């Protein structure tokens, strides 16, 4: 299988302030096609938005796929690759208490069972075109949320 046979997903999320109004963005690329997704929440955290971006992107896939997900979130990348197995083994508990954003981690875990996923961390704001676009999408989503709920 070549890189062209995989779905490449770029994700980003953020809040202004954190916690605060949240937005997320995702760019999906597959065999020359490109799809952009975004959304937001009036009250969220950066971490919730990072998770939501990955979840929404994976939910957009119509069939099980080989996927490469690029994220600038160490929370997401380490959570899925290092922390999640231990959380599951401990019945969704951490050494120091409950798992934050448990419902999102559970949903992401379900989705990872459907796809063959490789997770790649990228440094944010370093000129990676699709990562920069995800940041723009998340920022636009925050702006839309503020217009809907200016209070």
C-alpha positions as CSV (number, residue, x, y, z in Angstrom):
1,X,0.0,0.0,0.0
2,X,1.3,3.4,-0.9
3,X,0.8,6.7,0.9
4,X,-1.7,7.7,-1.8
5,X,-3.9,4.7,-0.9
6,X,-4.3,6.1,2.7
7,X,-6.6,8.8,3.9
8,X,-4.5,11.6,5.3
9,X,-6.3,13.6,8.0
10,X,-5.0,16.8,9.6
11,X,-6.7,18.1,12.8
12,X,-6.6,21.0,15.1
13,X,-8.7,22.5,17.9
14,X,-8.6,25.4,20.2
15,X,-10.4,27.7,22.6
16,X,-10.2,31.5,23.1
17,X,-9.7,31.7,26.1
18,X,-9.1,28.2,27.4
19,X,-11.5,27.1,28.6
20,X,-13.9,29.2,26.6
21,X,-15.4,29.4,23.1
22,X,-14.1,26.4,21.2
23,X,-13.5,25.5,17.6
24,X,-12.1,22.6,15.6
25,X,-11.0,21.9,12.1
26,X,-10.0,18.9,10.0
27,X,-8.7,18.4,6.5
28,X,-9.2,15.0,4.9
29,X,-7.2,14.1,1.8
30,X,-7.6,10.9,-0.3
31,X,-6.4,10.3,-3.9
32,X,-6.4,13.9,-4.9
33,X,-9.7,14.7,-3.2
34,X,-9.9,17.1,-0.3
35,X,-12.7,17.7,2.3
36,X,-12.7,20.3,5.0
37,X,-14.7,20.0,8.2
38,X,-15.2,22.4,11.2
39,X,-17.4,23.1,14.1
40,X,-17.4,24.5,17.6
41,X,-18.9,24.7,21.0
42,X,-19.8,27.7,23.1
43,X,-18.0,26.3,26.2
44,X,-15.1,23.9,25.7
45,X,-11.4,23.4,26.3
46,X,-8.5,23.1,23.8
47,X,-8.3,19.4,24.6
48,X,-12.0,18.7,24.0
49,X,-11.7,20.5,20.6
50,X,-8.6,18.5,19.6
51,X,-10.4,15.3,20.4
52,X,-13.6,16.4,18.6
53,X,-11.6,17.2,15.5
54,X,-10.2,13.7,15.3
55,X,-13.6,12.1,16.1
56,X,-15.5,14.2,13.5
57,X,-12.9,13.4,10.8
58,X,-13.0,9.7,11.5
59,X,-16.8,9.7,11.6
60,X,-16.8,11.3,8.1
61,X,-15.2,8.2,6.6
62,X,-17.8,6.0,4.9
63,X,-15.9,2.7,5.2
64,X,-13.0,1.2,7.2
65,X,-9.8,2.8,5.9
66,X,-6.1,3.0,6.3
67,X,-5.6,6.4,7.8
68,X,-2.8,8.7,8.8
69,X,-3.8,11.4,11.3
70,X,-1.6,14.4,11.8
71,X,-2.1,16.4,15.0
72,X,-0.2,19.1,16.7
73,X,-1.7,18.1,20.0
74,X,0.5,16.1,22.3
75,X,-2.5,15.4,24.5
76,X,-4.3,13.7,21.6
77,X,-1.2,11.9,20.2
78,X,0.1,10.7,23.6
79,X,-3.4,10.0,24.8
80,X,-4.2,7.6,22.0
81,X,-0.8,5.9,21.7
82,X,0.3,5.8,25.4
83,X,-2.3,6.6,27.9
84,X,-5.5,5.0,26.5
85,X,-4.4,1.3,27.0
86,X,-3.8,2.0,30.7
87,X,-7.0,3.9,31.1
88,X,-8.9,1.0,29.6
89,X,-7.0,-1.5,31.8
90,X,-8.0,0.5,34.9
91,X,-11.6,0.8,33.8
92,X,-11.2,4.4,32.6
93,X,-9.4,5.7,35.6
94,X,-6.0,7.4,35.9
95,X,-3.6,7.0,38.7
96,X,-4.8,10.4,40.1
97,X,-8.5,10.1,39.4
98,X,-11.0,10.0,36.6
99,X,-10.1,10.4,32.9
100,X,-10.9,13.9,31.7
101,X,-13.1,14.0,28.5
102,X,-13.8,10.3,29.0
103,X,-16.8,10.2,26.7
104,X,-14.7,11.7,23.9
105,X,-11.9,9.2,24.5
106,X,-14.4,6.3,24.5
107,X,-15.8,7.5,21.2
108,X,-12.4,7.9,19.7
109,X,-11.4,4.4,20.9
110,X,-14.5,3.0,19.2
111,X,-13.6,4.7,15.9
112,X,-10.0,3.5,16.1
113,X,-11.3,-0.1,16.1
114,X,-12.9,0.5,12.7
115,X,-9.8,1.8,10.9
116,X,-6.1,1.1,10.6
117,X,-4.7,4.3,12.0
118,X,-1.2,5.7,12.2
119,X,-0.9,8.8,14.4
120,X,1.7,11.4,13.5
121,X,2.6,14.4,15.7
122,X,3.5,17.6,13.8
123,X,4.7,20.8,15.4
124,X,2.0,23.5,15.2
125,X,2.5,26.8,13.4
126,X,5.5,25.7,11.4
127,X,4.1,26.1,7.9
128,X,2.6,22.6,7.3
129,X,-0.1,23.8,4.9
130,X,-3.0,21.5,6.0
131,X,-2.2,22.0,9.7
132,X,-2.3,25.7,9.2
133,X,-5.6,25.4,7.4
134,X,-7.0,23.4,10.3
135,X,-6.0,26.2,12.6
136,X,-7.8,28.7,10.3
137,X,-10.9,26.4,10.3
138,X,-10.9,26.2,14.1
139,X,-10.5,30.0,14.4
140,X,-13.4,30.6,12.0
141,X,-15.5,28.2,14.0
142,X,-14.7,30.1,17.2
143,X,-15.8,33.3,15.4
144,X,-19.1,31.7,14.3
145,X,-19.8,30.5,17.9
146,X,-19.2,34.0,19.2
147,X,-21.6,35.5,16.7
148,X,-24.3,32.9,17.7
149,X,-23.8,33.5,21.4
150,X,-22.2,36.9,22.0
151,X,-22.9,36.7,25.8
